[in-house]
Amino acid sequence: MRVNFVLSEVVSGLRRNLTMTVAMILTTGISLGLMGTGLLIANMISDMREIYYDKVQVSIYLTDDVTDQQRDAIRTALDSSPEVKDFLYESKDDAYARFTKQFQEQPALIANTPADALPESFRVELVNPERYQVIAQEFPVGQNGVEDVRDEGDFLDRLFSLLNGARNATIAVAVVQALAALLLISNTIQLAAFNRRNETNIMRLVGASRWYTQLPFILEAALAGLIGALLAIGGLVLTKVLFVDKTLAGPIKSGIIPPVDWSSIASISPIIALAGVGLAAVAAYVTLRLYVRL
C-alpha cells in the first residue's frame, strides 16, 4: 500500500470540501467539549461527596436571648445522647470568623454582614446521620433557647440533585450534538466520495481493493474527529484557566467546592480523543458500506 498516496488523498479531500470539513470539526469539537464538561462535573460531584458527606452535621441554632443555663442544659443533653458521636459549640464570634474565612475572596459580602448576624450554635456529628429526626425531637424548636435545628445532609442531597441534573443536561446536549456531528460526517463522506467517483472507479478497474479505496475517506473523517477533539480539549483548558481558576477562586480556596485539577483534564483527554477519532471513523466506514459503492 502506498502510504504517500493515501495521505495525499486525505489532504486533498479535506481541502476539496473545506467548508463541510470545518463545520464537521466544529460540531465534533462542541459535542466532545460538552462530553468532557459532563465528565468533569461528574468528577467534581464525586469529590464533593467525599468532602461533605464525611462532615455531615446537624446544626442546633440558639436564640439571641439564650441563657447560660439553657446552653449548659443543651451541652449536657448532647454529652449523654447515644446518637451523638461528637459536637462543637460555636459562638457568634466563632461563626463570624468562619464566615469571613470562607468568603474572604468576596469582601463586599463580608462588609454587608454584621458581626452579630450569625447565631451561636452547636455543630453535632451523629453516629448515624440518617437519624436526624431523633435529635430534632430531643431539641424542639422554640424551647430551651433553640431557634432552629437543621440537617445539613438534606441540603447536600438537594445540592447534589441539582449538580446531577446539570451533569445529565450537559451530557444530553452532548449526545444531540454528537448525532448532528455523525450526520454531518456521513453527508461529508458521501459528497467526497461522489466528487472523486471517477478516480476511485479507475482504481477499482486496475485492481485496487475496496478497502484501499475507502481508506482515504475513513482517514479524512478520523483526522477531522481528532482535530475536533483537540479543540474540545483546548476549550476545557481555557475554561479552567479563564473561568474556574479566576471566577471560582474564592469558593475553591475556602474549600466550598473542589478544584478542577490538571490531572482531571489529562485523564479525560485521551477519552475525548479516542471518542472523536473512533466515532468519526466508524461513521465514515458505515456510510461507505451502506450508501456508497467504491
Secondary structure as the mmCIF struct_conf table of DSSP 4:
data_model
#
loop_
_struct_conf.conf_type_id
_struct_conf.id
_struct_conf.beg_label_comp_id
_struct_conf.beg_label_asym_id
_struct_conf.beg_label_seq_id
_struct_conf.end_label_comp_id
_struct_conf.end_label_asym_id
_struct_conf.end_label_seq_id
HELX_RH_AL_P HELX_RH_AL_P1 VAL A 3 ARG A 16
TURN_TY1_P TURN_TY1_P1 ASN A 17 ASN A 17
HELX_RH_AL_P HELX_RH_AL_P2 LEU A 18 TYR A 52
HELX_RH_3T_P HELX_RH_3T_P1 TYR A 53 LYS A 55
STRN STRN1 VAL A 58 LEU A 62
HELX_LH_PP_P HELX_LH_PP_P1 THR A 63 THR A 63
TURN_TY1_P TURN_TY1_P2 ASP A 64 ASP A 65
HELX_RH_AL_P HELX_RH_AL_P3 ASP A 68 SER A 80
TURN_TY1_P TURN_TY1_P3 PRO A 82 GLU A 83
STRN STRN2 VAL A 84 GLU A 90
HELX_RH_AL_P HELX_RH_AL_P4 LYS A 92 GLN A 102
TURN_TY1_P TURN_TY1_P4 PHE A 103 GLU A 105
HELX_RH_AL_P HELX_RH_AL_P5 PRO A 107 ALA A 111
TURN_TY1_P TURN_TY1_P5 ASN A 112 ASN A 112
BEND BEND1 THR A 113 THR A 113
TURN_TY1_P TURN_TY1_P6 ALA A 115 ASP A 116
BEND BEND2 LEU A 118 LEU A 118
HELX_LH_PP_P HELX_LH_PP_P2 PRO A 119 GLU A 120
STRN STRN3 SER A 121 LEU A 126
BEND BEND3 VAL A 127 ASN A 128
TURN_TY1_P TURN_TY1_P7 PRO A 129 GLU A 130
HELX_RH_AL_P HELX_RH_AL_P6 TYR A 132 GLU A 138
BEND BEND4 PHE A 139 PHE A 139
TURN_TY1_P TURN_TY1_P8 VAL A 141 GLY A 142
BEND BEND5 GLN A 143 GLN A 143
TURN_TY1_P TURN_TY1_P9 ASN A 144 GLY A 145
STRN STRN4 VAL A 146 ASP A 151
HELX_RH_AL_P HELX_RH_AL_P7 GLU A 152 ASN A 195
TURN_TY1_P TURN_TY1_P10 ARG A 196 ARG A 196
HELX_RH_AL_P HELX_RH_AL_P8 ARG A 197 LEU A 205
TURN_TY1_P TURN_TY1_P11 VAL A 206 GLY A 207
HELX_RH_AL_P HELX_RH_AL_P9 ARG A 210 THR A 239
HELX_RH_PI_P HELX_RH_PI_P1 LYS A 240 VAL A 244
HELX_RH_AL_P HELX_RH_AL_P10 ASP A 245 THR A 247
TURN_TY1_P TURN_TY1_P12 LEU A 248 LEU A 248
HELX_RH_AL_P HELX_RH_AL_P11 ALA A 249 LYS A 253
TURN_TY1_P TURN_TY1_P13 SER A 254 GLY A 255
BEND BEND6 ILE A 256 ILE A 257
HELX_RH_AL_P HELX_RH_AL_P12 TRP A 262 TYR A 291
#
